Amino acid sequence: MSSNPTGLQVYEVLCSFHDELQTELMSELEALGELVSADQLTELLLGVYKKIEGSFLYKLITSAVLM
């Protein structure tokens, strides 16, 4: 068995990560209530960016290992 992930496996991991991020983002947005300020939204999106940047997927994708 090969140790390299298949395209489908990578896709499934990406979809799972996306779903997790979306669930967290929506939960945090709902917790903020009806009126969300620009600063609150900026902080929320920065948090999502930091989660993505700190993930192994970001490093995997940007390191060209998949090529």
KETIMAR-174431 format. One record per residue (C-alpha): x negated, y negated, z; residue number from 1. Coordinates in steps of 0.2 Angstrom, whole numbers. Each point is the difference from the previous one (the first is absolute). Layout:
N
<site><x>X</x><y>Y</y><z>Z</z><resi>NUM</resi></site>
...
END
This chain:
67
<site><x>0</x><y>0</y><z>0</z><resi>1</resi></site>
<site><x>-7</x><y>-17</y><z>-5</z><resi>2</resi></site>
<site><x>-3</x><y>-13</y><z>14</z><resi>3</resi></site>
<site><x>5</x><y>-14</y><z>-12</z><resi>4</resi></site>
<site><x>18</x><y>-6</y><z>2</z><resi>5</resi></site>
<site><x>12</x><y>2</y><z>-14</z><resi>6</resi></site>
<site><x>9</x><y>-15</y><z>-8</z><resi>7</resi></site>
<site><x>16</x><y>6</y><z>8</z><resi>8</resi></site>
<site><x>-7</x><y>2</y><z>17</z><resi>9</resi></site>
<site><x>-7</x><y>-18</y><z>-1</z><resi>10</resi></site>
<site><x>16</x><y>-6</y><z>-6</z><resi>11</resi></site>
<site><x>10</x><y>8</y><z>14</z><resi>12</resi></site>
<site><x>-12</x><y>-7</y><z>13</z><resi>13</resi></site>
<site><x>2</x><y>-17</y><z>-7</z><resi>14</resi></site>
<site><x>19</x><y>1</y><z>0</z><resi>15</resi></site>
<site><x>0</x><y>6</y><z>18</z><resi>16</resi></site>
<site><x>-11</x><y>-15</y><z>5</z><resi>17</resi></site>
<site><x>11</x><y>-12</y><z>-10</z><resi>18</resi></site>
<site><x>15</x><y>7</y><z>9</z><resi>19</resi></site>
<site><x>-8</x><y>-2</y><z>17</z><resi>20</resi></site>
<site><x>-5</x><y>-18</y><z>-4</z><resi>21</resi></site>
<site><x>17</x><y>-4</y><z>-6</z><resi>22</resi></site>
<site><x>9</x><y>7</y><z>15</z><resi>23</resi></site>
<site><x>-11</x><y>-9</y><z>12</z><resi>24</resi></site>
<site><x>2</x><y>-16</y><z>-10</z><resi>25</resi></site>
<site><x>18</x><y>1</y><z>-1</z><resi>26</resi></site>
<site><x>1</x><y>4</y><z>19</z><resi>27</resi></site>
<site><x>-11</x><y>-15</y><z>4</z><resi>28</resi></site>
<site><x>11</x><y>-11</y><z>-11</z><resi>29</resi></site>
<site><x>16</x><y>5</y><z>8</z><resi>30</resi></site>
<site><x>-8</x><y>-3</y><z>17</z><resi>31</resi></site>
<site><x>-3</x><y>-18</y><z>-4</z><resi>32</resi></site>
<site><x>18</x><y>-3</y><z>-3</z><resi>33</resi></site>
<site><x>10</x><y>-10</y><z>-13</z><resi>34</resi></site>
<site><x>-12</x><y>-16</y><z>-1</z><resi>35</resi></site>
<site><x>-18</x><y>5</y><z>-4</z><resi>36</resi></site>
<site><x>-12</x><y>-15</y><z>-1</z><resi>37</resi></site>
<site><x>-14</x><y>-1</y><z>-13</z><resi>38</resi></site>
<site><x>-13</x><y>3</y><z>13</z><resi>39</resi></site>
<site><x>9</x><y>15</y><z>7</z><resi>40</resi></site>
<site><x>1</x><y>7</y><z>-18</z><resi>41</resi></site>
<site><x>-18</x><y>-4</y><z>-3</z><resi>42</resi></site>
<site><x>-6</x><y>9</y><z>16</z><resi>43</resi></site>
<site><x>11</x><y>15</y><z>-4</z><resi>44</resi></site>
<site><x>-7</x><y>1</y><z>-18</z><resi>45</resi></site>
<site><x>-18</x><y>-2</y><z>7</z><resi>46</resi></site>
<site><x>3</x><y>14</y><z>11</z><resi>47</resi></site>
<site><x>6</x><y>11</y><z>-14</z><resi>48</resi></site>
<site><x>-16</x><y>-5</y><z>-10</z><resi>49</resi></site>
<site><x>-11</x><y>4</y><z>15</z><resi>50</resi></site>
<site><x>8</x><y>18</y><z>2</z><resi>51</resi></site>
<site><x>-3</x><y>3</y><z>-19</z><resi>52</resi></site>
<site><x>-18</x><y>-7</y><z>1</z><resi>53</resi></site>
<site><x>-4</x><y>11</y><z>15</z><resi>54</resi></site>
<site><x>7</x><y>16</y><z>-7</z><resi>55</resi></site>
<site><x>-10</x><y>14</y><z>-8</z><resi>56</resi></site>
<site><x>11</x><y>-2</y><z>-16</z><resi>57</resi></site>
<site><x>-7</x><y>-18</y><z>-3</z><resi>58</resi></site>
<site><x>-18</x><y>6</y><z>2</z><resi>59</resi></site>
<site><x>4</x><y>15</y><z>-11</z><resi>60</resi></site>
<site><x>8</x><y>-10</y><z>-14</z><resi>61</resi></site>
<site><x>-13</x><y>-14</y><z>0</z><resi>62</resi></site>
<site><x>-15</x><y>12</y><z>1</z><resi>63</resi></site>
<site><x>4</x><y>7</y><z>-17</z><resi>64</resi></site>
<site><x>-1</x><y>18</y><z>7</z><resi>65</resi></site>
<site><x>16</x><y>4</y><z>-10</z><resi>66</resi></site>
<site><x>-9</x><y>-3</y><z>-17</z><resi>67</resi></site>
END
